Amino acid sequence: MEKNYRISHFNGPRETDELVIYINKPSTGTGVWGVEAVVENGIVSSVGGNDKKIPEGDFVISGHGKAALFIKNNITEGTKVRVDRENLVLYVNEDDDTRKFNFGRKIEEIKKRSEKSGINSDKLIEEIECAYSTGEYDKCKRLLEEAYYITSTTKKGEIRGIWHRPLERSAEEIDACVRRLGNAGFNLLLIETIYDGFSIGKRCSYMPLRKDLADNDFDMIDEYIKACRKYRIKIHAWVEDFFVGSEHLKTSDSCGSPVIDEHPEWAARKKDGTIYMHSEPGFIYLNAALPEVRGFLNDMYREMLDEYGFDGIQLDYIRYPVTTSVDESVGFDEYSVKAFFDSSGIDIRTVGSTDCMEWDKFVHWCAENVTIFVKMMYDLIREYKNNGRELVLSTAVFGDPEAAIKLKSQDWRLWCKKGWLDWIFPMAYLSDAGDVYKEVKYMVDNYRNVPNISGIAPMYNKLNVIESTKQVEACRDAGASGVAFFAAHNLTDEQIDKLKTGVFRE
């Protein structure tokens, strides 16, 4: 069956949801946020990964977002491809010859997986080969997927986490939610406790209670902790630190953040004095440079740990807003301008480009402010540990360390080096298992002193169900101590069944 997809352009940057054809250059030069297929003599020779080498005289199909999903769902090794350059349309055709070629390779892969795992699947392989030899390719495809799950290995003792934004409306719904996650094989729940400047706990006095929870006759955190104890699941408070509101919450009485409403002097401000980040969807941030802001957050988390029996706390948005330009950066408030000038002798208001030594010093100064707070949290958690309470401190971080500093003033490499973190969760929210492997492997190889719980998002990215298994295996192969899925609301019953059949079997 022939399918088609519109080509955005030839060569050049690959933007959101675009499909780009790369020709007549050494490689595509793309980042990890997509999927590519190499074409040789009109036939796809490989699929997966980014920044692919371009065969001489041929081309690479490169997709992001919706285009990446088209590639993942419709293009395999052996797929026949043609390009209509005049009308900018890509045509792909997976005929019986293509499927026979591809399925033949997959059968050999299943045999190797069966041998490696020690799982006897001879009977199923015989059934697959019979369907293959008689041309029953739909049946062959179904059996190959079944065999892939069955030949997956499981790993005892690993962390299997999942992030969850709680929308349950009763204690019974909370119990059912946690029971379902436990049955799926998850042993760590990262419950979103602070988001948009609101809390889900009635005894968290530093942030107002989420408005839709005001009429509840129970405390949501208490019920989640109770359910997690019942089903033997660890529970960590997942908190957004410096991100405290959004422009979409703005009303005539509020800027969109209850904290900033009360303390407008705490807002992270851009050069024009505004607080809404266009590089992120209208987000509002606290100014990480202010000692009173860091003290406020530290006191809030102390109260949270005193009031609730969490097993750990995960710091998210432990950074500055994403930096796309000078005008879309923060740090131009009076306090920050003066503090940076006193530190460096540079007036940041006179710097007009992010591509200069002065801006680089500013970015690292911002990172130092975030690092001061991480050290405060390390000291806080150590205080509880010294008093006999077992607690885990972790952070969700941008996987590429150089980009983390340049774009977000987040120096997680230093936090690892200092030994301040118990676990680190790289957000490897990528579409290709090969790219997940590369990113996680880099972190594991270079920061072995901190267990790596790899954040993956195949369900959130709407990838095929089997991609979850492939990404879990990629994280394991890279040496991760566990995985964490984003997010629970994307977890389908089919997904649970496949995880329990394969990688989460025990």
N, C-alpha and C positions, 0 to 999 in steps of 0.2 A: 504494500500500500504506500502510495506516494503522499508525503506531507510537505508543507512549506512554511517558511517563516520570513518575515521582512528583514532585509539587511539594512542596518542603520547607515553604514558607510564602509569604506575600505581604508584600513590603517587608521592611525590616530587614536586618541584616548577612547577607552571603553567606559561609557557612562551607565547610569542606572537603567536596567532592563534592556540594554542594547545588545544586538548581535552584530559583531564586526568581523569582517574577513581580512586577515593579514596576509600580505603577499610581498615578495621582492625585498625582504629584509632578513637579518639573521634570526630574530626571535620576536615574539609579540610584545614583550616588555610589560605585560600586564601584572597586576597584583593578585592576591590570593582570593579575592571576592568574586569568583566566577568559575567557569568550566570551559575547557577547550577540547577540540577534536582535530587531529592532524589528518589531512587528506593527501593521498598520493595516487596519481593516475585515476582520479575520480572515485577512489574507494577510501573509506576511513581506515587508517592503520592503527590509531590509538585514540582513546578517550580518557580525559581526566587531567587535572592539574592546570597550571597556568604558566605564563611566560615560556610557552613551548617554542622549540626550535622549528623554523619553517623550512620544509624540504625545498631544495632548489627547483624552481619551475612549478611548484605546487603551492598550497596555502593551508592556513589554519582557521577553523571556525571558532570564534571566541564569544562566549555569552555571559551576561551578568543578569541576576534576578530572574525575570520571566524567561529571558532567552536562555539562561543557564538551565532552567527546568526543561525547556524544549530539548536541549541537547541531551540532558540526562535521561529523558523519557523516550526519545525517538532516535538517538544515534548510538550505534555500537560499532565495534570493530567489524569491518566488512560491509557496512552500510554504503550504498551507492549515492553519490552526491553530484548535483549539478548546480551551477550558479547562473542566474539570469542577470547579467550586469546592467542591461538597459533598464530593466524594471526593478532592480534591487530586490530580488527574491531568491532565497535558497530553497532548493528542492532536495528532499531526502527520500530514499526508497529502500525499505527493508523487505526484499522479496525472499522467496524460499531459499535461493542460493546464499543470500546474506545470513539468514537464520541458520542454515545448515553449517556454514562456516563458523558462526559465532557459537552455536550450541556445541559443536565439536570441541572447541577450545574449553568451554565451560565443563563439559564432561570430564576432561582431563584434569581440570582444576578441582572438581569434586573428588576425584580419585586421590589426588594429592592431599586434600583436606582430610579425607577419611583416614588415610595412612598416618598423617601427622597427629590427628586427634586420638587415634586408636579406637575410633567408633566404627563398628562394623555396619556398613551400609551397602553390602554387596547386593542384596535383594533389590533395594531401591535403584541402585546403579544399573542393574540388569533391566529393570522396568524403563528407565530413562533411555538406555541404549536401544531397546526395542521400539520405543516411540520415535526415536531419532531415525532409525533405519527404515521405518515405514512412513516417514514424512509427517507424523502427527506432531507438528511443531508447537501447537498451543499446549498440548498435553506435556510435551517435553519441557517447555518453559516453566509450567506449573511445578513439575516434579523436580526440576533443577533448583528452583527457589526453596522447595521443601527440603531438599538435600543440603542446601547451603546452611539452613538453620540447624539441621540435625547434626551436621559435622562441625558446628561451632564448639569451641571449648568454653568451659566456665572457669571462673577464677575465685577460689575461696579467699575470704579476708579482704577483698577490695572494697573501697568506698563506692557506693552506688547512690548518688545524690540526685535530687530534682528540685528545681526552684518552683515556688508556688505562690501566686497572688491569691489570698483567701477571699472568696466570694460566697462561701457557704452561709446559710441563714439560720442554722440551728446546730445544737450540739450533736444531734443525730447525723446531720449531713457532714459535719466535721469528722465524726467517727467513721462514717462510710468512706469518706475521701482518703483518710489515712490507711484504713484497712485495704482499700483498693491498691494503694501505692505499695504497701507491704507485700500484698499478694503478687505484685508485679516483680518483686525482687529488690526494690529500693530499700536502703537502710539508713538514709540520711534525708531529712526534709529541711530545705532552706526556706523558711516561711517569711514572706515579705512583711516586715514588722513596721518599718518606717518608709513611706513613699509620698511624694508630692507635699511633704511637710505635714503629714498626718500620721497617726499611729493606729494600730488595731487593738491596742491594749488599754483597758480602762484605768490601769494604774501607772500609765506613762504620762506624767504630768507636764513634761517639757514640750510635748507636741500635742495638739488637740486630737481627740478621737475622730476617726473617720466618720463623716456625717451619717452615712447609711447604717452605722452600727449603734447609733445613739439609743435606739429603743430596745436593743437586745437585753434580755434578762440574765445574760451570762457574759463572761470575759472570753473573747475569742482565743487569746493566747493560752489561757488556762485550759481550755478544751482541747486545743491542739497538743499541748504538752501531755495532757492526760491520755489522749489517744495514742500518741507516740510511745508512751511508756507501755501501754497495753499491747501494742503490736511490735514492740522491740525495735523502734526506729529512733535514731538520734535526731534531735531538733536544734537547728541553729537559727538565730535571729539574723535575717537578711535585711540589712539597713542601707538606705541611700544616704550618704554622708552630707556632702556639700550641695547636692541637688535637693531643693526644698520647695519646689512649686512650678507652675506652668502658666503661660499666658492664657491658655484656654480656660483656666479657672478664674480669670479676672472678672470682677464685678464692679459695680459702682462703689462698693464698700471695701473691696480688697484688690490688691495688686495681683493676686493669684497665689500668694504664699502667706499663711498665717504668721510664720516667723518674721518675715520681712515687713508685714503689716505692723507688727509690734516693734521691730528693730530695723527701720529702713537704712540705718547707718551700717548694718551688717551685710548689705547686698554687694555682690561682686558686680562691678560696673564697667561698661565699655567706655570707649573714648568720648562718646557723645553723652555719657551719663546714664544711658538706658540700661535696663537689667534683663531684657529678654534676648535669649541667644538664638539667632537665626541659623547658626550652624547646627543647632539641635532644635527640636520642635517647640520653640518658645520657652525653653527651660529657664528657671531662675536658680541662681547659685548663691550660697554663702561665700563671703570673702575669706578664703583660707589663710590669708596673711594676718588676720586679726586675732590676737591672743584670746580675746573674749569669746570669739566664735569657737575656737578650738576648746576652750574651757567649757563652754555651753554643751558641746557635743559629748565631751568626756563625762560631764556630770549626768547627762541624759542616759548614757550607756551604763553608768554605774547604777543609777536608779533601776534601769531595766533588768540588770543582772541581779540586783537585790530583791526585786519584786517577783521575778519569774525564774523558773528552774531550767533555763536554756542550757544546752550542752556546749554551746559555742556562739560566736558572733562573727558574721561575715561583713566586711566593709566593702560596699559597692559605691560607685561614683566617688571613689577616693582619689580625686583629681580636680583639675581645673576644667572649665568648659573646653570643648574641641576648638582648637585654634586653626582657622582657615585664612585669616588675614589680620593685620593690625587692627582694623576697624571692628573685627568680630572677636577680638580678644578682650579679656578683662584685666584689671590691675591698674586702672586709671583713676581710682579714688584717691583722695588726698593722702590717706594713711600710706597706701601702697607706693604711691609716687615718691613720697618723702623717704620711706624705709628703703626702697631700692636705691635712691640717690645716695643715701647715707652709706649704703653697703658698697656701691659700685662707682659713684661719681657720675652716673649716667641719668639724665632726665628722660625717662621713657616716653614722655609726651613729644619729644623731638625726633623719635625714631619712626621712620615711615615705611620700613620694609621688614619682613620676617626673615629675609635672607642676608643677615649681617651679624657680625660678632656681638654688637650691642644687644640685639634681640635674643641671641643665643644665651647671653648672660642673664637676661630677664627671665627666660623660660626656666633656666636652672634655678634661679632665685625663687620662682614660683614653686618649683618642685621641692625645694627645701622647706617651704611652708607646709606642704602636704606631709613631707617626711617627719616634721616635728610632731604632727598629730598622730601619725602611725606609731612613733615612739611612745607617745602618751598612752595609746591604747595597749601597746606591749607592756608598759609598766602597770597599767590597770589590771590586765589579765594576769600578769605575774603575781600581783598582790593577792588575787583570789586563789591562784594555784598554791602560793605559799601557805595559805590558810586551809589547804586540803581539798579545794574544789577543783574538779577536773573540767577544764574549759579549753576550747580550741579557738584560736584567732586565725582568721583567713581573710584573704582579699580576692575579689574578682578583678582581673587586670587585662589590659590590652596585650595580646601575645607578643607582638614585635616590640622589644625593649627600646629601640631607637625611636620608633614612631610614638611609643607611649610617652616619652619625654618631650619630643618635638611637638606633638599634637595635643597632649593632655597634661603636660608637666607632672608626669607620674613616673617616679624612679623606683619601680619595684625591684630592680636588680640590687639596689642598695639595701632594701628591706630584707631581701633574701640573704645577702652577704652578712648582714648584721645578726641574722638569726632571730628576727623579731616575729616571724610568721610560723605557725604550726603547719599550715597548708597554704598552697596557692592555687587559684582556679583561673587558668588562662581561658579567655573566652574565644575558643577556636570555632566560631560559628560559621564554618565554611561548607561549601556545597560538595566538595570532593574529599573522599577519605584519604587520598594521597597527600593533599595539602594539610589535612588535619595531622597526619603522621609527621610531616616535616616540621610543622610548628611546635607540636608537643615534644618531638625528639630534640629539637634545639634547646627547649627549656629544660628538659630532663638532663641532657648532657652537660649543660652549663650551670645548672643550679640544683645539683643533686642533694644539697643539704635540706631542701624543703620538699616534702611530698607534693607531687603534682596531681591534682584532681582536675582532669581536663573537662572544661565546659564545651559541650557540643549542642547543636540545635537542628538536627535533621528534620525533626517533626515540625518545629517552628518554621523552617524554611520550605516546608511542604514537599520534601523529597519523598521518593518511594520508601515504603516501610523497610525494605531490605537495607537501605542506606544506614539506618540506625545500627544494625548489626555490624556493618562494615566499618563504621566510625568507632564503635566500641573496640573492635578488634585492632583498628589502627592505633588507638590510644594505648592499648595493652602492649602492642608490638613496639611502641615508642618508649615504653618503660614507665608509663603513668601508674600511680597508686590507686587510681579509680577514675570514674567519670561522673559528670553531673549534666543532666538533661535540662535544657531550657525549652519548654516549661510545661508544668503539669496540665495546664488546660489544653495542650495539644496532644495529650496522651490518649490514644484511642484503644478500644478493646482489642482490635486486631494487633496493634503495636505491642500491647501487653502479652498477648498470646505468643507472638513471635519471639519476644525477649525471653519468656519463660521456656519456650521450646529450645532456645539456643544459648546465647551468651549469659543470661541470668538464670540458667537451669537450676543452679544450687543457691 
